[in-house]
């Protein structure tokens, strides 16, 4: 895959996915795409993630791509995601995504983040 094209496809895919548009994200993916969070597969992961993000944030989160690397059909992206939680707190977390393509379609995505920070920001009040 052409490096610039791969980087662009990841950006487009994450824009659609993080907007909450599960069908739009799935249209950019293979027939049976896989989502892994910390190497654990999430069943129907893209639909789940697209559904949960709008319920966590006051508005769509922003993404700052701090680095992208392409190796064959894999695009590795370092991203800072920012937003305001539904609870009114500022959110800024650091992510690494490994996105594998089949042709121009997302076949799988593995997401890594600071989960302790995310849990702190999104845990229900006790």
DODRENVEX-446346 format. One line per field, with one value per residue: residue number from 1; x, y, z of N, C-alpha, C in turn; residue in three letters. Coordinates in nm, 3 decimals. Example, Ala and Ser with C-alpha at 12.3 -4.5 7.8 and 13.67 -1.06 7.14 Angstrom:
pos = 1; 2
n_c1 = 1.319; 1.285
n_c2 = -0.569; -0.225
n_c3 = 0.780; 0.708
ca_c1 = 1.230; 1.367
ca_c2 = -0.450; -0.106
ca_c3 = 0.780; 0.714
c_c1 = 1.320; 1.290
c_c2 = -0.330; 0.003
c_c3 = 0.780; 0.787
code = Ala; Ser
//
This chain:
pos = 1; 2; 3; 4; 5; 6; 7; 8; 9; 10; 11; 12; 13; 14; 15; 16; 17; 18; 19; 20; 21; 22; 23; 24; 25; 26; 27; 28; 29; 30; 31; 32; 33; 34; 35; 36; 37; 38; 39; 40; 41; 42; 43; 44; 45; 46; 47; 48; 49; 50; 51; 52; 53; 54; 55; 56; 57; 58; 59; 60; 61; 62; 63; 64; 65; 66; 67; 68; 69; 70; 71; 72; 73; 74; 75; 76; 77; 78; 79; 80; 81; 82; 83; 84; 85; 86; 87; 88; 89; 90; 91; 92; 93; 94; 95; 96; 97; 98; 99; 100; 101; 102; 103; 104; 105; 106; 107; 108; 109; 110; 111; 112; 113; 114; 115; 116; 117; 118; 119; 120; 121; 122; 123; 124; 125; 126
n_c1 = 0.085; 0.049; 0.219; 0.124; -0.142; -0.232; -0.204; -0.389; -0.627; -0.653; -0.693; -0.937; -1.104; -1.099; -1.209; -1.474; -1.555; -1.519; -1.706; -1.937; -2.069; -2.143; -2.225; -2.112; -1.840; -1.813; -1.859; -1.617; -1.462; -1.355; -1.556; -1.577; -1.451; -1.204; -1.172; -0.936; -0.864; -0.600; -0.499; -0.711; -0.985; -1.276; -1.604; -1.800; -1.679; -1.631; -1.886; -1.968; -1.777; -1.826; -2.081; -2.049; -1.875; -2.007; -2.166; -1.990; -1.861; -1.903; -1.917; -1.802; -1.481; -1.153; -0.874; -0.528; -0.284; 0.021; 0.224; 0.273; 0.324; 0.404; 0.398; 0.406; 0.090; 0.006; -0.072; 0.059; -0.038; 0.020; -0.166; -0.316; -0.599; -0.857; -1.112; -1.426; -1.567; -1.888; -1.934; -1.824; -1.550; -1.218; -1.059; -0.773; -0.590; -0.347; -0.290; -0.218; -0.262; -0.286; -0.351; -0.466; -0.486; -0.685; -0.651; -0.808; -0.956; -1.032; -0.916; -0.847; -0.809; -0.600; -0.598; -0.427; -0.397; -0.376; -0.518; -0.581; -0.607; -0.822; -1.023; -1.046; -1.148; -1.392; -1.532; -1.823; -1.961; -1.887
n_c2 = -0.118; 0.222; 0.462; 0.725; 0.705; 0.499; 0.623; 0.831; 0.682; 0.564; 0.792; 0.885; 0.666; 0.659; 0.911; 0.876; 0.654; 0.753; 0.951; 0.827; 0.692; 0.396; 0.235; 0.376; 0.350; 0.072; 0.041; 0.111; -0.100; -0.447; -0.744; -0.889; -0.737; -0.699; -0.591; -0.518; -0.461; -0.392; -0.640; -0.810; -0.949; -0.775; -0.852; -0.771; -0.523; -0.267; -0.163; -0.152; 0.029; 0.262; 0.314; 0.363; 0.582; 0.840; 0.844; 0.890; 1.131; 1.490; 1.602; 1.522; 1.370; 1.514; 1.440; 1.426; 1.349; 1.234; 1.083; 0.867; 0.553; 0.333; 0.000; -0.218; -0.352; -0.246; 0.018; 0.220; 0.429; 0.704; 0.879; 1.162; 1.193; 1.415; 1.570; 1.662; 1.514; 1.357; 1.413; 1.660; 1.689; 1.761; 1.567; 1.397; 1.177; 0.929; 0.736; 0.436; 0.299; 0.011; -0.056; -0.281; -0.352; -0.489; -0.461; -0.160; -0.160; -0.169; -0.431; -0.514; -0.370; -0.273; -0.141; 0.060; 0.222; 0.458; 0.301; 0.318; 0.591; 0.648; 0.492; 0.627; 0.873; 0.804; 0.636; 0.552; 0.768; 0.697
n_c3 = 0.000; -0.076; 0.114; 0.187; 0.111; 0.282; 0.534; 0.504; 0.472; 0.725; 0.884; 0.776; 0.834; 1.119; 1.174; 1.088; 1.244; 1.511; 1.508; 1.559; 1.364; 1.287; 1.067; 0.853; 0.916; 0.899; 0.630; 0.529; 0.586; 0.578; 0.513; 0.755; 0.985; 1.245; 1.582; 1.822; 2.156; 2.346; 2.258; 2.299; 2.149; 2.052; 2.028; 1.744; 1.734; 1.604; 1.566; 1.833; 1.942; 1.791; 1.881; 2.154; 2.190; 2.137; 2.367; 2.569; 2.540; 2.530; 2.282; 1.950; 1.985; 1.937; 1.725; 1.730; 1.519; 1.594; 1.493; 1.216; 1.071; 0.807; 0.712; 0.474; 0.452; 0.688; 0.906; 1.146; 1.400; 1.609; 1.836; 1.987; 2.171; 2.235; 2.430; 2.583; 2.860; 2.924; 3.184; 3.214; 3.237; 3.120; 2.870; 2.777; 2.614; 2.524; 2.242; 2.058; 1.747; 1.553; 1.235; 1.004; 0.662; 0.396; 0.075; 0.012; 0.239; 0.588; 0.776; 1.030; 1.358; 1.616; 1.933; 2.165; 2.479; 2.755; 2.986; 3.259; 3.303; 3.127; 3.247; 3.490; 3.406; 3.286; 3.455; 3.641; 3.897; 4.239
ca_c1 = 0.000; 0.118; 0.225; 0.035; -0.280; -0.261; -0.221; -0.516; -0.738; -0.669; -0.754; -1.078; -1.175; -1.117; -1.304; -1.610; -1.580; -1.531; -1.826; -2.051; -2.131; -2.100; -2.244; -2.011; -1.710; -1.815; -1.849; -1.475; -1.395; -1.384; -1.684; -1.571; -1.334; -1.180; -1.120; -0.868; -0.820; -0.495; -0.488; -0.833; -1.083; -1.405; -1.705; -1.869; -1.608; -1.646; -2.022; -1.969; -1.699; -1.899; -2.197; -2.015; -1.803; -2.096; -2.221; -1.883; -1.812; -1.999; -1.919; -1.700; -1.345; -1.059; -0.757; -0.404; -0.193; 0.156; 0.314; 0.215; 0.424; 0.342; 0.480; 0.320; -0.053; -0.020; -0.046; 0.069; -0.065; 0.021; -0.270; -0.367; -0.744; -0.902; -1.254; -1.486; -1.653; -2.026; -1.928; -1.768; -1.404; -1.132; -1.000; -0.660; -0.526; -0.252; -0.328; -0.147; -0.348; -0.230; -0.460; -0.426; -0.574; -0.694; -0.681; -0.837; -1.052; -0.978; -0.940; -0.841; -0.748; -0.563; -0.591; -0.361; -0.413; -0.359; -0.650; -0.607; -0.655; -0.956; -1.115; -1.066; -1.232; -1.524; -1.597; -1.936; -1.931; -1.915
ca_c2 = 0.000; 0.351; 0.514; 0.840; 0.657; 0.427; 0.721; 0.900; 0.589; 0.551; 0.916; 0.885; 0.563; 0.701; 1.023; 0.821; 0.569; 0.834; 1.035; 0.745; 0.636; 0.257; 0.187; 0.441; 0.287; -0.064; 0.050; 0.128; -0.219; -0.575; -0.804; -0.930; -0.672; -0.731; -0.487; -0.569; -0.361; -0.462; -0.776; -0.886; -0.919; -0.725; -0.895; -0.661; -0.414; -0.134; -0.115; -0.119; 0.150; 0.376; 0.340; 0.408; 0.710; 0.954; 0.843; 0.923; 1.267; 1.598; 1.620; 1.433; 1.400; 1.550; 1.354; 1.484; 1.243; 1.278; 1.005; 0.755; 0.471; 0.233; -0.117; -0.305; -0.323; -0.205; 0.157; 0.243; 0.571; 0.757; 0.982; 1.220; 1.216; 1.515; 1.602; 1.689; 1.401; 1.392; 1.465; 1.794; 1.691; 1.757; 1.436; 1.397; 1.048; 0.895; 0.609; 0.380; 0.213; -0.069; -0.084; -0.368; -0.339; -0.579; -0.362; -0.029; -0.181; -0.204; -0.571; -0.523; -0.258; -0.298; -0.011; 0.066; 0.353; 0.461; 0.257; 0.368; 0.729; 0.642; 0.442; 0.736; 0.977; 0.757; 0.551; 0.619; 0.814; 0.596
ca_c3 = 0.000; -0.078; 0.252; 0.207; 0.101; 0.405; 0.641; 0.478; 0.497; 0.871; 0.933; 0.734; 0.908; 1.258; 1.176; 1.076; 1.362; 1.632; 1.499; 1.600; 1.244; 1.275; 0.930; 0.770; 0.945; 0.846; 0.483; 0.498; 0.638; 0.512; 0.553; 0.895; 1.046; 1.385; 1.671; 1.941; 2.253; 2.421; 2.205; 2.327; 2.045; 2.097; 1.931; 1.676; 1.798; 1.544; 1.597; 1.976; 1.965; 1.733; 1.966; 2.289; 2.194; 2.160; 2.503; 2.662; 2.518; 2.509; 2.137; 1.894; 2.029; 1.831; 1.717; 1.679; 1.477; 1.623; 1.409; 1.142; 1.003; 0.721; 0.680; 0.393; 0.465; 0.825; 0.938; 1.290; 1.425; 1.746; 1.832; 2.111; 2.159; 2.332; 2.430; 2.714; 2.895; 2.959; 3.321; 3.211; 3.255; 3.001; 2.845; 2.685; 2.630; 2.418; 2.183; 1.944; 1.669; 1.445; 1.143; 0.894; 0.547; 0.282; -0.028; 0.071; 0.347; 0.719; 0.813; 1.176; 1.426; 1.755; 2.002; 2.294; 2.541; 2.900; 3.031; 3.395; 3.286; 3.067; 3.349; 3.587; 3.346; 3.243; 3.555; 3.705; 4.033; 4.344
c_c1 = 0.089; 0.107; 0.126; -0.112; -0.320; -0.287; -0.356; -0.635; -0.760; -0.737; -0.903; -1.159; -1.201; -1.210; -1.447; -1.644; -1.604; -1.650; -1.951; -2.121; -2.080; -2.113; -2.142; -1.875; -1.706; -1.811; -1.704; -1.393; -1.431; -1.514; -1.687; -1.450; -1.324; -1.125; -1.059; -0.836; -0.726; -0.490; -0.606; -0.936; -1.216; -1.508; -1.782; -1.812; -1.629; -1.785; -2.029; -1.897; -1.770; -2.019; -2.163; -1.950; -1.897; -2.154; -2.117; -1.842; -1.927; -2.018; -1.813; -1.560; -1.259; -0.940; -0.640; -0.311; -0.050; 0.260; 0.234; 0.327; 0.351; 0.443; 0.390; 0.176; -0.092; 0.019; -0.049; 0.056; -0.057; -0.070; -0.299; -0.514; -0.785; -1.052; -1.298; -1.582; -1.795; -2.032; -1.864; -1.618; -1.332; -1.070; -0.887; -0.583; -0.444; -0.276; -0.226; -0.243; -0.264; -0.347; -0.406; -0.533; -0.572; -0.740; -0.697; -0.930; -0.981; -1.017; -0.936; -0.776; -0.721; -0.534; -0.523; -0.376; -0.376; -0.496; -0.682; -0.664; -0.798; -1.058; -1.146; -1.163; -1.374; -1.595; -1.716; -1.901; -1.967; -1.980
c_c2 = 0.124; 0.414; 0.628; 0.798; 0.584; 0.521; 0.792; 0.810; 0.570; 0.675; 0.921; 0.785; 0.607; 0.820; 0.971; 0.741; 0.654; 0.930; 0.959; 0.678; 0.493; 0.206; 0.248; 0.380; 0.147; -0.066; 0.065; 0.005; -0.342; -0.632; -0.841; -0.868; -0.708; -0.609; -0.557; -0.449; -0.434; -0.610; -0.866; -0.849; -0.880; -0.766; -0.774; -0.527; -0.276; -0.077; -0.074; 0.013; 0.273; 0.412; 0.399; 0.546; 0.829; 0.959; 0.884; 1.070; 1.364; 1.628; 1.529; 1.470; 1.440; 1.455; 1.433; 1.368; 1.294; 1.200; 0.897; 0.686; 0.366; 0.123; -0.214; -0.261; -0.281; -0.058; 0.170; 0.393; 0.600; 0.879; 1.031; 1.250; 1.308; 1.536; 1.638; 1.574; 1.450; 1.449; 1.602; 1.802; 1.693; 1.619; 1.453; 1.268; 1.016; 0.752; 0.567; 0.282; 0.140; -0.107; -0.165; -0.362; -0.463; -0.490; -0.227; -0.039; -0.221; -0.348; -0.589; -0.397; -0.301; -0.163; -0.028; 0.208; 0.345; 0.428; 0.304; 0.509; 0.728; 0.594; 0.550; 0.839; 0.932; 0.667; 0.624; 0.661; 0.705; 0.658
c_c3 = 0.000; 0.061; 0.275; 0.200; 0.229; 0.521; 0.627; 0.511; 0.647; 0.927; 0.898; 0.817; 1.052; 1.271; 1.175; 1.201; 1.486; 1.627; 1.544; 1.484; 1.219; 1.132; 0.835; 0.790; 0.885; 0.693; 0.438; 0.539; 0.554; 0.568; 0.702; 0.965; 1.194; 1.459; 1.792; 2.028; 2.347; 2.385; 2.241; 2.223; 2.107; 1.992; 1.876; 1.724; 1.737; 1.571; 1.745; 2.000; 1.911; 1.820; 2.100; 2.292; 2.213; 2.302; 2.607; 2.656; 2.495; 2.361; 2.081; 1.943; 1.909; 1.838; 1.661; 1.647; 1.498; 1.545; 1.338; 1.066; 0.922; 0.693; 0.605; 0.403; 0.606; 0.843; 1.090; 1.313; 1.574; 1.745; 1.974; 2.087; 2.272; 2.319; 2.570; 2.741; 2.923; 3.101; 3.329; 3.230; 3.121; 2.992; 2.744; 2.710; 2.506; 2.372; 2.077; 1.877; 1.565; 1.357; 1.026; 0.786; 0.459; 0.168; 0.039; 0.191; 0.476; 0.751; 0.965; 1.231; 1.570; 1.819; 2.138; 2.347; 2.687; 2.959; 3.173; 3.389; 3.231; 3.170; 3.453; 3.532; 3.317; 3.342; 3.615; 3.848; 4.135; 4.464
code = Unk; Unk; Unk; Unk; Unk; Unk; Unk; Unk; Unk; Unk; Unk; Unk; Unk; Unk; Unk; Unk; Unk; Unk; Unk; Unk; Unk; Unk; Unk; Unk; Unk; Unk; Unk; Unk; Unk; Unk; Unk; Unk; Unk; Unk; Unk; Unk; Unk; Unk; Unk; Unk; Unk; Unk; Unk; Unk; Unk; Unk; Unk; Unk; Unk; Unk; Unk; Unk; Unk; Unk; Unk; Unk; Unk; Unk; Unk; Unk; Unk; Unk; Unk; Unk; Unk; Unk; Unk; Unk; Unk; Unk; Unk; Unk; Unk; Unk; Unk; Unk; Unk; Unk; Unk; Unk; Unk; Unk; Unk; Unk; Unk; Unk; Unk; Unk; Unk; Unk; Unk; Unk; Unk; Unk; Unk; Unk; Unk; Unk; Unk; Unk; Unk; Unk; Unk; Unk; Unk; Unk; Unk; Unk; Unk; Unk; Unk; Unk; Unk; Unk; Unk; Unk; Unk; Unk; Unk; Unk; Unk; Unk; Unk; Unk; Unk; Unk
//
